[in-house]
Amino acid sequence: MPGSLPFSCALITSGGGGIGKALASYLINTHKIKVLLAGRTESTLSASAREIGAAGYYVLDVGDTASIAPFVAQITAEHPELDCLINNADGNDSSTAAATINVSSVLGFVPFSIVNPIYNGTKAWLHKAWLHFWSMNLRTQLRATGVAVFEIAPPTVATDLHRERADPDYNNKNKNPGALSVCEFADGVGKRLVAGEDTIGGDMNMDVVERGYVFFPVKWETL
Ligand SMILES: NC(=O)c1ccc[n+]([C@@H]2O[C@H](COP(=O)([O-])OP(=O)(O)OC[C@H]3O[C@@H](n4cnc5c(N)ncnc54)[C@H](OP(=O)(O)O)[C@@H]3O)[C@@H](O)[C@H]2O)c1
């Protein structure tokens, strides 16, 4: 479906694996979007770019804040056609592309207590909820500019995210039947992006995202 999304060239941070790679593959194969990957490990990026047909990759650690400005200067000079930033890594900054897509978490909406209170406390209220509120504010701030701001709030998706947990396979389908595969997740997100939804929970937890808005009588960034 080329042309059905409001951008044609996307940069995906943390694009070498997991959700980022799955979204990249979906955009390339379903929408013929030109995709550039960024991540920390060159061998992973190079193998993933080759496998999914990405147009290129950049070695970038988003936690190394000093490297962000030179990176932005480099990539915008090399790819002036870049018009979408997918902030998928666990650190985020804003952009002036035609579209910004922030990957937050369902834990930014509702404090599930399925993992542990410390994790939920940090992810839900400090980090992912911040990303949710930042996305709403960015959408308001950029409304007059034509830059669209999307937020993707994943449910549990089977990636290597839990590699340092006692049970690294916790988010795999055989351990957690509610988990989505990366392909199921990317397909579900894709349908909602095409439909023009700006806050996307993935097929299985949109109701949770909607319930998060119960705290506000309306989606107040649209006021
Ligand atoms: N999977 C889930 O169930 C789930 C649920 C809710 C939210 N999320 C969010 O979705 C996003 C992606 O998660 P994921 O599950 O795909 O994780 P993942 O499987 O751990 O993938 C992480 C990717 O990010 C790269 N990366 C890690 N740190 C980075 C950094 N500082 N700078 C640049 N790249 C970095 C890694 O490559 P290198 O190590 O080579 O850089 C790897 O390719 C995260 O923001 C996560 O919090 C995931």
The ligand as an SDF file (V2000), in Angstrom:
LIG
                    3D

 48 52  0  0  0  0  0  0  0  0999 V2000
    8.8810   -6.0690   24.0550 N   0  0  0  0  0  0  0  0  0  0  0  0
    7.9030   -5.6170   24.8450 C   0  0  0  0  0  0  0  0  0  0  0  0
    7.0930   -6.4170   25.3990 O   0  0  0  0  0  0  0  0  0  0  0  0
    7.7340   -4.1340   25.0670 C   0  0  0  0  0  0  0  0  0  0  0  0
    6.5870   -3.6870   25.7490 C   0  0  0  0  0  0  0  0  0  0  0  0
    6.4080   -2.3240   25.9610 C   0  0  0  0  0  0  0  0  0  0  0  0
    7.3540   -1.4050   25.4860 C   0  0  0  0  0  0  0  0  0  0  0  0
    8.4690   -1.8520   24.8080 N   0  0  0  0  0  0  0  0  0  0  0  0
    9.4250   -0.8340   24.3200 C   0  0  0  0  0  0  0  0  0  0  0  0
    9.6950   -1.0570   22.9230 O   0  0  0  0  0  0  0  0  0  0  0  0
   11.0100   -0.5820   22.6150 C   0  0  0  0  0  0  0  0  0  0  0  0
   11.7980   -1.6840   21.8710 C   0  0  0  0  0  0  0  0  0  0  0  0
   11.8780   -2.8070   22.7310 O   0  0  0  0  0  0  0  0  0  0  0  0
   12.2100   -4.2880   22.2180 P   0  0  0  0  0  0  0  0  0  0  0  0
   11.3080   -5.2100   22.9600 O   0  0  0  0  0  0  0  0  0  0  0  0
   12.2690   -4.3330   20.7460 O   0  0  0  0  0  0  0  0  0  0  0  0
   13.6670   -4.4460   22.8350 O   0  0  0  0  0  0  0  0  0  0  0  0
   14.9060   -5.3680   22.3790 P   0  0  0  0  0  0  0  0  0  0  0  0
   14.4650   -6.6550   21.7870 O   0  0  0  0  0  0  0  0  0  0  0  0
   15.7400   -5.3660   23.5990 O   0  0  0  0  0  0  0  0  0  0  0  0
   15.5890   -4.5600   21.1770 O   0  0  0  0  0  0  0  0  0  0  0  0
   16.3750   -3.5840   21.4840 C   0  0  0  0  0  0  0  0  0  0  0  0
   17.1170   -3.1000   20.2500 C   0  0  0  0  0  0  0  0  0  0  0  0
   17.4980   -1.8460   20.7230 O   0  0  0  0  0  0  0  0  0  0  0  0
   18.8850   -1.6400   20.5150 C   0  0  0  0  0  0  0  0  0  0  0  0
   19.3160   -0.7310   21.5840 N   0  0  0  0  0  0  0  0  0  0  0  0
   19.3160   -0.9990   22.9190 C   0  0  0  0  0  0  0  0  0  0  0  0
   19.8000    0.0600   23.5900 N   0  0  0  0  0  0  0  0  0  0  0  0
   20.0590    1.0200   22.6590 C   0  0  0  0  0  0  0  0  0  0  0  0
   20.5890    2.3370   22.7170 C   0  0  0  0  0  0  0  0  0  0  0  0
   20.9490    2.9080   23.8820 N   0  0  0  0  0  0  0  0  0  0  0  0
   20.7510    3.0420   21.5610 N   0  0  0  0  0  0  0  0  0  0  0  0
   20.3910    2.5020   20.3810 C   0  0  0  0  0  0  0  0  0  0  0  0
   19.8940    1.2580   20.2510 N   0  0  0  0  0  0  0  0  0  0  0  0
   19.7480    0.5280   21.3850 C   0  0  0  0  0  0  0  0  0  0  0  0
   19.4720   -3.0500   20.5580 C   0  0  0  0  0  0  0  0  0  0  0  0
   20.5830   -3.1770   19.7360 O   0  0  0  0  0  0  0  0  0  0  0  0
   22.0520   -2.8820   20.2470 P   0  0  0  0  0  0  0  0  0  0  0  0
   22.1580   -3.5330   21.5930 O   0  0  0  0  0  0  0  0  0  0  0  0
   22.9530   -3.4400   19.2190 O   0  0  0  0  0  0  0  0  0  0  0  0
   22.0820   -1.4060   20.2630 O   0  0  0  0  0  0  0  0  0  0  0  0
   18.3450   -3.9120   19.9390 C   0  0  0  0  0  0  0  0  0  0  0  0
   18.4970   -3.9710   18.5230 O   0  0  0  0  0  0  0  0  0  0  0  0
   11.6510   -0.1850   23.9520 C   0  0  0  0  0  0  0  0  0  0  0  0
   11.5380    1.2160   24.0980 O   0  0  0  0  0  0  0  0  0  0  0  0
   10.7910   -0.9150   24.9980 C   0  0  0  0  0  0  0  0  0  0  0  0
   10.8040   -0.2910   26.2570 O   0  0  0  0  0  0  0  0  0  0  0  0
    8.6660   -3.1880   24.5840 C   0  0  0  0  0  0  0  0  0  0  0  0
  1  2  1  0
  2  3  2  0
  2  4  1  0
  4  5  1  0
  4 48  2  0
  5  6  2  0
  6  7  1  0
  7  8  2  0
  8  9  1  0
  8 48  1  0
  9 10  1  0
  9 46  1  0
 10 11  1  0
 11 12  1  0
 11 44  1  0
 12 13  1  0
 13 14  1  0
 14 15  2  0
 14 16  1  0
 14 17  1  0
 17 18  1  0
 18 19  2  0
 18 20  1  0
 18 21  1  0
 21 22  1  0
 22 23  1  0
 23 24  1  0
 23 42  1  0
 24 25  1  0
 25 26  1  0
 25 36  1  0
 26 27  1  0
 26 35  1  0
 27 28  2  0
 28 29  1  0
 29 30  1  0
 29 35  2  0
 30 31  1  0
 30 32  2  0
 32 33  1  0
 33 34  2  0
 34 35  1  0
 36 37  1  0
 36 42  1  0
 37 38  1  0
 38 39  2  0
 38 40  1  0
 38 41  1  0
 42 43  1  0
 44 45  1  0
 44 46  1  0
 46 47  1  0
M  CHG  2   8   1  16  -1
M  END
$$$$
